[in-house]
Amino acid sequence: MSQLELVALLVREYDPAIRFFVDALQFELVEDVPSLTNDGRAKRWVVVRPAGAVTGILLAQADGERQVAGVGEQFAGRVGFFLRVEDFDGSYARLVAANVTFLSAPRVEAYGTVAVFVDCEGNRWDLLGPAYIVAPDHPPAK
């Protein structure tokens, strides 16, 4: 095993989810092709990922009551995705301008500047700036 290629994210509908990831988060739309469910019904195979990343997100349209109930609740209200960016301030400003909802103001942690936002389905994400290199006896600079 050499890499984690995809993680699945339940969505209500493909097109609004694609717009969120491509337009707001500026992910690449890697694939959007017809496919079939295990029992032969039509679906789409839709993959998005950050530019230059290896791991992508398979946007999986919810099928049936159980999956619909899981949309936006895949992590039971916890942050489930962590998006590391080089330019935290610029990325944060761009997402705010794109009307992405943030649940917390940016704060500085040892692992970088962080702010929690929600995606188009209500899943929580951490927007993370570069990690700080911290000596064990020195707190991170603020």
Salt bridges, closest charged atoms under 4 A:
ASP15 OD1 - ARG44 NH2 3.04
GLU28 OE1 - ARG49 NE 3.98
ASP32 OD2 - ARG44 NH2 2.73
ASP39 OD1 - ARG41 NE 3.08
ASP63 OD2 - ARG41 NH2 2.67
GLU109 OE2 - ARG107 NE 2.91
GLU121 OE1 - ARG12 NH1 2.14
ASP137 OD1 - HIS138 ND1 2.78
